[in-house]
Amino acid sequence: MIVDAQGRRFRNLRVSLTAACNYACTYCVPDGKRLQAAVAELGASELLRAVRLLVESAGIDKLRITGGEPLLSPKFDEFLPAVMRLPLKDVSVTTNGQFLPKKADLIVASGLKRINVSLDTLNALRFRSIAKSGDLATVLDGIDRMLRAGLNVKVNMVPMKSANVDQILPMLDYCLERGIELRFIELMNMGHLKYSAAYQRDFFGMDDILALIGRRYEFARTDAAYDSTSVRYEIPGEGTFGIIANESEPFCASCTRLRLSSNGYLYGCLSSTKRHPIADLLQLPDDQAKTLLQTRLMGALGDKQTVQFKGEVTVMKFIGG
Ligand code: SAM
C-alpha cells in the first residue's frame, strides 16, 4: 500500500465514464459549450480492467461512477453491473438525473444502494439557465423513482450568488421532506472560473449558507467519516445536510481520492494539472501492469496538496467530478 508523508493513501476511486455531457452548466463549462461526443476514450472493458487493477493494487474500496454525464454513455449499462460484482465496500453514481427515469430499472437491478443527483434549483426556468439544457420535471421524476426503489439519494447543489441562493431553503425543504441529504458544494475555482471574475462574484461559502439556513432551522454539526469531503449538520427531528467546503474548510489533509479519466489518466488531485497515463498498462499481463502501476500511483499521490485546494484550469467533467 502506498502512503504519503501525511499518512494519506488512496481509498476512493472516481471513474469518469465519459467526458461528454448533455448539460453545459455555467460553473463547469463556459458559454454553453457542451461536449456532446468525446473522442479517444477507453471502452467499458478497458475501464473495467483499469478499475480491477486499481482495486487490487491501490487498496481502493469505494468507487464512484461519474463524468461528464455517466448515464449518457452506452458504457454505463455494462460498467455498473460489472463494478457491482467487484469486492468493494461501496459503489455510488453521480448524475445530473436527466436519464434516471430511462435507466431506473437497470440501476435497481444492479443492486446499487446509493446515488447522488446534481440539482441546483427547483425553478424550471432557472434550471435551464444554469444547465443550458434538460428538464427539471424529468430529474424530479428520476429522484422519486430512486427513492421508491429504496436507494439512498443525496442531492448536490452548487450555490451561486447570481443564480440560485434564493433556492437554498426551498431545496433544503424539498430534500428534508423526502429523507434526502442535501449537500452544498462551494463553488470551486476550476476550469474557466480559475481566471474569471465570475468566481469571486458568485462564491457563496459555508458561513453564508449556514447563516441563511439558520433563519429557518436550528442545526448542530454532526459526524462525518474521517475522509469525507462533507461537513455534516443535523436539524433535529428533520434530517441532515452537508457542505463540501473546499474553500472554507479544506479537506486535503485527509483526502483519499484518486480519479481515473475516461481517456485513461490517473489524477491524484483536483487542484493539479498533473496526470499519469494508465492506458499503456492495459495491454500487459496483470503482474507487469501492477508493477508499473505502483510508480504511477506514487506520482498521483505526490500531486495532492498539503493543506488547501488552490483551484486549477482542469475541467471537472474531464477528470471526473
Ligand atoms: N454529470 C454528473 C452530474 O451532473 O452530477 C457528474 C459530473 S459533474 C462534473 C459532478 C459534480 O461536479 C456536480 O455535482 C457539479 O455540480 C460539480 N461541479 C462541476 N463544476 C463545479 C465547480 N466549478 N464548482 C463546484 N462544483 C462543480
Residues whose N, C-alpha, C, O or C-beta is under 5 A from the ligand:
A	BS01	SAM	Y27 C28 T66 G67 G68 E69 T94 T95 N96 S118 N156 V158 I185 E186 L187 M188 M190 M316 K317 G321
